[in-house]
Amino acid sequence: MLGDDDPSEAQRETPGRLRDLVASAGPDLNVRPAPGEWSALQCIGHITDAEMVVSGRYRWILAHDRPPLIGYDQDLWVDGLRHEEADPAELLGLFESLRAANLQLWARTGPEGRARVGIHEERGPESFELTFRMLAGHDRLHLQQARTALELVAAART
């Protein structure tokens, strides 16, 4: 989902896109388009969870030699953390703070640091740079998922 785009630029765009999504969603923000599918709010919660997880991963990769990086079950987090009940403003505030800190960390890390590796328990070696790039694509994927959820909910009303 990132292609050749600059991952830091793509990540800088996400907070505004999330705010626009929330502003335009109205009451549909927390409506699941189908059973088992995430609402737009749950997508935002997941994007925030991912930012929290990679915040730790970035720091472990930079501070430790080949640290283990544990995976997580995104569905368990979305359900277990009750994102369907979350305040969108609180989620956005948390996300924006984490994202700003992570973008600053990226900016002050040179090529040697960006090449440092952690060992993901499911996918194997992952560098800081790869993790950073993957997160930019992850943003785009779940922003699109949230938009689609809103479109499907609106279409079901008509």
N, C-alpha and C positions, 0 to 999 in steps of 0.2 A: 504493500500500500504506500510505501515511501518512494520507491524508485530511486532516482538520482537526486531527489530534493534534499536540501540541507536539513538534517534532523533537528538542529537547534531552532531553525526558523519554523519548521513544522510544529515543534513543541511550543514555541512562543505564541502560535496562533490558537492553540487549543483553548486556553481560558476564555477568550472572547467568543469563540464558537459555542462553548458550553453556556456562557451567559446568554447569548442570543437564542439558543435552543430553549432554555428555561423561560425566557421572556415571551417567546412565541407559543409555547406549548399550552398554556392555560391549564384547565382541569385535566387535560389528557396526559399530563406529565407522568402521572403515576398509574396509568391504565395499561395493563398487559394486553398486547394485541391478540394473544391466544394463550391458552393454558400452557404453562411451561416456558413461555417466552418472556423475556425481560421487558419491563416498561422502560421508557426513556429515563426515568429517575433511577431505576436500577442500573442502567448503563452508566449513568454518571457516577453512581456509587462504585461500580466496578472500576471505572477509570481512576477514581480516587484511591481505591484499594491498590491498584497496580502502581500508582505513583508512590504510595507508601512502601510497598514491597521493594521496588527498585531503588528507593532512597537508601535502604539498608544495603542492598546488593552493591550499589556503586561504592559505598563506603567500605564494605568488606573487601571488595576487589582492590581498591586503592590502598588499603591499610594492611592487608594480610597477603601472604603468598599462597595463591591458588586455594582460596577458601571454599568450603562447600556452600552451595546455594540451594536451599530447599525450594521445592515447588509448592504450589497451593492449588486447591480445588476452587475455581472461581465461583461455581454455583453454590458451594457450601458457604463461602464468604458472603455472597449477595444475600442468601437466605438467612444465614446465622447472624449477620450483622444488621439484619432487618432494614435494608436500604429502602424498602417500600414505605417505611415510616419516617425516613430521614427528612430533615429540613433542607431543601435545595440550597439555600443560602449558606448554611453551615458546611455542606459538602463542598460547595464551590470555594468557600473561604479556606478550608483545609487544603483542597487541591491546589489552589493558587499559591499558597505559602510554600508547600512542598515543591511545586514546579519551579518557583522562583529560586529557591535554594539549590535545586538540582541543575538548573541552567547556569547559575553562578559557579557551581562546582565544575561543570563541564568547561566553562570558559577559562577557568584558571588551571585546568589540567592539560598538560602538553602531550605530545604524541607517545612518549614513553608510558605515561600514566594511562592513557586511553587504550594502550595495547595490553595492559595488565589483565589477567584472566582469573575468573572464578570457575569452579566446577559445578555446573548445574546437575542436580541428581537425575534428571530425566534426559537432558539434551547434551550433557558433556561440557567441554570448555567453552566459556563465553567471555569475551573481553568486555571491558567497560564500553568501548566504542560500539560493539555489536549490541550490547544491552540497550544503550542509548538510542541506537537506530531502530531497534525492534519496538521500543516504546513509542517512538514517533508514528510508526505504522499502526501500532495498537490503538493509539488515539484515533486515527482516521477510521479504522475498522469499527470501533465502538461508537464513534460519533455517527457514522452512517447507520449502524444498527439502531441507534436512538431515533434518528430521523425517520427511518423505515417504520419503527414502532408507532410513532406519532401519525404517520401517513395511513397505516393500517387501521388504527383506532378511529381516525377521522372518516375513512372510507366505510367502516362498519356502521357508522351512524347514519350514513346517507342511503 
